[in-house]
Amino acid sequence: MTDDHRRVNIPLAVSLLPALLGLGAWWLPAAPTLSLAANPLPALAFRQYAVDLGKVRPTTEVVGSFVFENRGRMPVTIQNVEPSCHCLKPRLEQKVYAPGEFGRIDLRIQPASESPGQKEYFAVVKYTDPEPREVRLTFRAVLPDQQLSVKPAAMMFYQFSDQPTTQPLIVQDTRGRAIGIRSIKVASPLVTTELGEPHVTEEGVALQKIHVTVSGECPPAQQQILLTIETDDPETPLLRVPLLVQGRAIADRPK
């Protein structure tokens, strides 16, 4: 082939290139169309999802606070805050938050009811925005040796008869000092309390017994009742003990 033929064929091939490419595209399968729409992000945005308080001093209550904002376009309804254990008490000011509104969830523990050392708790927040959502909040702290404490941390009463039931509650002070109890308050007329005699063990631990009595005339529904002990201790002025009371069904009671 001469040089003249090469000069003629090159422009010809270039002119046919668009047609050849179009023919090839006609035979190839169509590429899937990518959707630009994405699932909407969860509406609640927390400033932090984990709170680590480190070592805390002896006190009545330790609180981890979680501040959030509704960044969605619809109202948010918080259905529940489920703690990892009964010792963790969530506190929520309201359940419905408008777009742009701020809120706060407090996770609370009472060191006097817990053993000392490194602790990690969590709570699962369930809400709708209007899609169902879940978010996990973590709360860490190193609890000290509590000088003033209460045992058990919670009490359960199952009333299987119409007779009152009494259980002991012990307040102890490892410093051996006399325990000054200023008052005992119970948020129910079904529960009464009576102070026992104070006692000091051979190890120098001061003990104060409290007799907690639940009436036999309990309704069949399960009730959660809070017992609060006010003390003269400046570091632990309040001790809180939750009571779970389950009355017997009316059909099972003697006539």
C-alpha positions as CSV (number, residue, x, y, z in Angstrom):
1,M,0.0,0.0,0.0
2,T,1.3,3.4,-1.0
3,D,1.6,6.5,1.2
4,D,-1.2,8.1,-0.8
5,H,-3.6,5.2,0.2
6,R,-2.7,5.6,3.9
7,R,-3.4,9.3,3.8
8,V,-6.9,8.6,2.3
9,N,-7.9,5.8,4.6
10,I,-7.1,7.5,7.9
11,P,-9.6,10.3,7.5
12,L,-12.2,7.8,6.4
13,A,-11.8,5.7,9.5
14,V,-12.0,8.7,11.7
15,S,-15.3,9.8,10.1
16,L,-16.8,6.3,10.6
17,L,-15.9,6.1,14.3
18,P,-19.1,7.6,15.8
19,A,-21.3,5.3,13.8
20,L,-19.3,2.2,14.9
21,L,-19.4,3.3,18.6
22,G,-23.2,3.8,18.3
23,L,-23.7,0.4,16.8
24,G,-21.7,-1.2,19.6
25,A,-23.7,0.6,22.3
26,W,-26.9,-0.7,20.7
27,W,-25.8,-4.3,21.1
28,L,-24.5,-3.9,24.7
29,P,-27.1,-4.3,27.6
30,A,-28.2,-1.1,29.2
31,A,-26.4,-0.2,32.5
32,P,-28.6,-0.1,35.6
33,T,-29.7,3.4,36.6
34,L,-28.2,4.5,40.0
35,S,-30.7,6.0,42.4
36,L,-29.5,9.2,44.0
37,A,-32.2,8.9,46.8
38,A,-30.7,7.6,50.1
39,N,-32.4,6.4,53.2
40,P,-33.0,9.4,55.6
41,L,-30.6,9.7,58.5
42,P,-31.9,9.1,62.0
43,A,-33.4,12.3,63.4
44,L,-31.8,12.3,66.9
45,A,-28.2,13.4,67.0
46,F,-26.5,13.1,70.3
47,R,-23.5,15.3,71.4
48,Q,-21.9,12.1,72.7
49,Y,-22.9,8.5,72.8
50,A,-20.6,7.5,75.7
51,V,-20.0,9.3,79.0
52,D,-17.0,8.3,81.1
53,L,-16.9,10.0,84.5
54,G,-13.7,8.3,85.7
55,K,-13.4,7.9,89.4
56,V,-16.2,9.5,91.4
57,R,-16.4,10.5,95.0
58,P,-18.8,8.9,97.5
59,T,-22.2,10.5,96.9
60,T,-25.9,9.8,96.8
61,E,-26.2,9.7,93.0
62,V,-24.0,9.7,90.0
63,V,-25.4,11.0,86.7
64,G,-24.4,10.6,83.1
65,S,-26.2,13.2,80.8
66,F,-26.7,12.8,77.1
67,V,-27.9,15.9,75.2
68,F,-29.6,15.4,71.8
69,E,-31.2,17.4,69.0
70,N,-34.0,16.5,66.6
71,R,-32.4,17.3,63.2
72,G,-35.2,15.7,61.2
73,R,-38.2,17.3,59.5
74,M,-40.8,15.4,61.6
75,P,-41.5,15.3,65.3
76,V,-39.7,12.5,67.2
77,T,-41.5,10.4,69.8
78,I,-39.3,8.5,72.3
79,Q,-41.1,5.3,73.1
80,N,-38.8,3.9,75.8
81,V,-35.3,4.1,77.4
82,E,-34.3,0.5,78.3
83,P,-31.5,0.3,80.9
84,S,-29.0,-2.6,81.0
85,C,-29.9,-3.3,84.7
86,H,-32.4,-2.2,87.3
87,C,-29.7,-0.2,89.1
88,L,-29.6,2.3,86.2
89,K,-32.4,4.8,86.4
90,P,-33.1,6.8,83.2
91,R,-34.7,10.2,83.4
92,L,-36.4,11.9,80.5
93,E,-38.1,15.3,80.6
94,Q,-40.6,14.6,77.8
95,K,-41.3,12.1,75.1
96,V,-42.1,14.2,72.0
97,Y,-39.6,16.6,70.4
98,A,-40.3,19.0,67.5
99,P,-37.8,19.5,64.6
100,G,-34.9,21.6,65.9
101,E,-35.7,20.9,69.6
102,F,-33.1,19.9,72.1
103,G,-33.6,17.3,74.9
104,R,-31.6,15.4,77.5
105,I,-31.5,11.9,78.9
106,D,-30.0,11.3,82.3
107,L,-28.7,7.8,83.3
108,R,-28.4,7.7,87.1
109,I,-26.9,5.2,89.6
110,Q,-26.7,5.1,93.3
111,P,-23.2,4.2,94.4
112,A,-24.4,3.1,97.9
113,S,-26.2,0.2,96.3
114,E,-23.3,-0.9,94.1
115,S,-20.0,-2.6,94.6
116,P,-16.9,-0.5,94.1
117,G,-14.7,-0.6,91.0
118,Q,-14.9,0.0,87.2
119,K,-18.5,-0.1,86.0
120,E,-20.1,0.1,82.5
121,Y,-23.8,0.5,81.9
122,F,-25.8,1.2,78.8
123,A,-29.3,2.1,77.8
124,V,-31.1,1.6,74.5
125,V,-33.3,4.5,73.4
126,K,-36.2,3.5,71.2
127,Y,-37.9,6.2,69.2
128,T,-39.8,7.0,65.9
129,D,-39.1,9.8,63.5
130,P,-41.6,8.4,62.1
131,E,-39.4,5.4,61.2
132,P,-38.6,3.1,64.2
133,R,-35.1,3.8,65.5
134,E,-32.7,2.6,68.2
135,V,-29.6,4.1,69.6
136,R,-27.3,2.9,72.4
137,L,-25.9,5.2,75.1
138,T,-23.0,4.0,77.3
139,F,-22.2,5.2,80.8
140,R,-18.9,4.4,82.6
141,A,-17.6,5.3,86.0
142,V,-15.2,4.0,88.7
143,L,-17.2,3.7,91.9
144,P,-15.4,4.3,95.2
145,D,-15.6,2.3,98.4
146,Q,-18.8,3.6,99.7
147,Q,-18.6,4.3,103.4
148,L,-22.4,4.5,103.8
149,S,-24.4,1.9,101.9
150,V,-27.7,0.0,102.0
151,K,-28.4,-3.7,101.4
152,P,-30.2,-5.1,99.6
153,A,-30.2,-2.6,96.8
154,A,-33.8,-3.4,96.0
155,M,-36.6,-5.4,97.8
156,M,-39.3,-7.6,96.4
157,F,-42.6,-8.5,98.2
158,Y,-45.0,-11.2,96.9
159,Q,-48.2,-11.2,99.0
160,F,-49.6,-14.7,98.8
161,S,-51.8,-14.2,101.9
162,D,-53.7,-11.4,103.5
163,Q,-51.1,-11.1,106.3
164,P,-48.5,-8.4,106.4
165,T,-45.0,-9.3,105.2
166,T,-41.8,-7.9,106.9
167,Q,-38.3,-7.9,105.5
168,P,-35.1,-6.3,107.0
169,L,-33.1,-3.5,105.3
170,I,-29.6,-2.8,106.5
171,V,-27.8,0.5,106.4
172,Q,-24.1,0.1,107.1
173,D,-21.2,2.5,107.7
174,T,-17.7,1.1,107.4
175,R,-16.3,4.0,109.5
176,G,-17.9,2.6,112.5
177,R,-19.6,5.9,113.4
178,A,-23.2,5.9,114.6
179,I,-25.6,6.1,111.7
180,G,-27.9,9.1,111.9
181,I,-31.2,8.5,110.1
182,R,-33.3,11.6,110.0
183,S,-36.3,10.3,108.2
184,I,-37.7,7.4,106.2
185,K,-40.2,8.2,103.5
186,V,-42.2,5.7,101.4
187,A,-44.5,6.8,98.5
188,S,-47.3,4.4,99.4
189,P,-49.7,3.8,102.3
190,L,-49.2,0.1,101.8
191,V,-45.6,0.2,103.3
192,T,-44.5,1.0,106.8
193,T,-41.1,1.1,108.4
194,E,-39.6,0.7,111.9
195,L,-36.1,1.3,113.1
196,G,-34.3,-1.6,114.8
197,E,-31.5,-1.5,117.3
198,P,-28.1,-0.2,116.0
199,H,-25.2,-2.6,116.1
200,V,-21.4,-2.5,115.6
201,T,-19.6,-5.6,114.3
202,E,-16.2,-6.9,115.4
203,E,-14.7,-5.4,112.3
204,G,-15.9,-1.9,113.3
205,V,-18.8,-1.7,110.8
206,A,-21.9,0.1,112.1
207,L,-25.2,-1.4,111.2
208,Q,-28.7,0.0,111.4
209,K,-31.6,-2.4,110.7
210,I,-34.9,-1.1,109.3
211,H,-37.9,-3.3,109.3
212,V,-40.0,-2.8,106.1
213,T,-43.5,-4.1,106.3
214,V,-46.0,-4.4,103.4
215,S,-49.7,-4.7,104.1
216,G,-51.6,-7.9,103.2
217,E,-54.3,-5.8,101.6
218,C,-52.4,-5.2,98.4
219,P,-54.2,-4.8,95.0
220,P,-53.4,-7.6,92.5
221,A,-51.5,-5.3,90.2
222,Q,-47.7,-5.1,90.4
223,Q,-46.4,-1.8,92.0
224,Q,-43.1,-0.1,92.1
225,I,-42.6,1.9,95.3
226,L,-39.6,4.1,96.3
227,L,-38.3,4.1,99.8
228,T,-36.0,7.1,100.7
229,I,-33.8,7.2,103.7
230,E,-32.5,10.7,104.8
231,T,-29.2,10.6,106.7
232,D,-26.9,13.1,108.5
233,D,-24.0,12.1,106.3
234,P,-22.8,15.1,104.2
235,E,-21.5,12.8,101.3
236,T,-24.5,10.5,101.2
237,P,-27.5,12.4,102.5
238,L,-30.0,10.2,100.7
239,L,-30.4,6.4,100.2
240,R,-33.0,5.2,97.8
241,V,-34.3,1.6,97.7
242,P,-36.9,0.6,95.1
243,L,-39.6,-1.9,96.3
244,L,-41.4,-4.2,94.0
245,V,-44.8,-5.3,95.5
246,Q,-47.0,-7.9,93.8
247,G,-50.4,-8.5,95.4
248,R,-52.4,-11.7,95.0
249,A,-55.2,-11.9,92.5
250,I,-58.7,-11.2,94.0
251,A,-59.9,-14.7,92.9
252,D,-57.2,-16.4,94.9
253,R,-58.0,-14.6,98.2
254,P,-59.9,-16.5,100.9
255,K,-63.6,-15.6,101.1
